[in-house]
Amino acid sequence: MEPQPVDVTSIEEAVIKLEVELFSLRDEVEELQGVNNSSQDIVSSLSKRTACIGRESYHVGGDTGRNE
C-alpha cells in the first residue's frame, strides 16, 4: 500500500481558519470578562449600599435592645 499524497494547501487553509476563529473567540472572552468585572463591581456597590441602608434603618428605628 503506497502512501497517499497529502494536500498541504487545504491543511494550511484549515489552520488559518482555525487561527482566525481562535482570535475571534479570544476577543469575545476578553469582552465577556470585562462585562463580568463590571457586573461584580455593580453587585459589590449595591451590597455596600444595602448594608449602609440596613444600618441606618436600625439606627433610625432606635435601639430597643433587641437585634431584629
matplotlib code that plots the C-alpha trace (Angstrom):
import matplotlib.pyplot as plt

x = [0.0, 1.5, 1.2, -1.4, -0.2, -1.4, -2.9, -0.9, -2.7, -6.1, -4.4, -2.9, -6.2, -7.9, -5.2, -5.7, -9.4, -8.9, -6.5, -9.0, -11.7, -9.3, -8.5, -12.2, -13.0, -10.2, -11.7, -15.1, -13.7, -11.9, -15.1, -17.1, -14.5, -14.9, -18.7, -18.3, -15.9, -18.4, -21.2, -19.1, -18.4, -22.1, -23.0, -20.3, -21.5, -25.1, -24.2, -22.3, -25.3, -27.7, -25.5, -25.4, -29.2, -29.7, -27.5, -29.2, -32.7, -31.6, -30.3, -33.3, -35.7, -33.9, -32.1, -34.7, -32.1, -33.1, -31.5, -34.2]
y = [0.0, 3.3, 6.4, 8.9, 12.4, 15.0, 18.2, 20.7, 23.7, 22.5, 21.8, 25.3, 26.9, 24.9, 26.0, 29.6, 29.4, 27.9, 30.6, 33.3, 31.6, 31.3, 35.1, 35.9, 33.7, 35.3, 38.8, 37.5, 36.1, 39.3, 41.3, 38.9, 39.2, 42.9, 42.6, 40.2, 42.5, 45.4, 43.2, 42.3, 46.0, 46.8, 43.9, 45.0, 48.6, 47.6, 45.3, 48.1, 50.5, 47.8, 47.3, 51.0, 51.3, 48.4, 50.1, 53.4, 52.0, 50.2, 53.5, 55.5, 52.9, 53.3, 50.8, 48.7, 46.4, 43.7, 42.7, 42.4]
z = [0.0, -1.1, 1.0, -0.4, -1.2, 1.3, 0.1, 2.2, 0.8, 2.2, 5.6, 5.7, 4.8, 7.6, 10.1, 9.1, 9.5, 13.0, 13.9, 12.9, 14.9, 17.9, 17.8, 17.5, 20.5, 22.5, 21.8, 22.8, 26.1, 26.9, 26.3, 28.5, 31.2, 31.1, 31.4, 34.3, 36.1, 35.7, 37.0, 40.0, 40.7, 40.5, 42.8, 45.3, 45.2, 45.7, 48.6, 50.3, 49.8, 51.1, 54.2, 54.9, 54.4, 56.9, 59.5, 59.0, 59.4, 62.5, 64.0, 62.8, 64.5, 67.7, 69.8, 71.7, 73.0, 70.5, 67.3, 64.7]

ax = plt.figure().add_subplot(projection="3d")
ax.plot(x, y, z, "-o")
ax.set_aspect("equal")
plt.show()
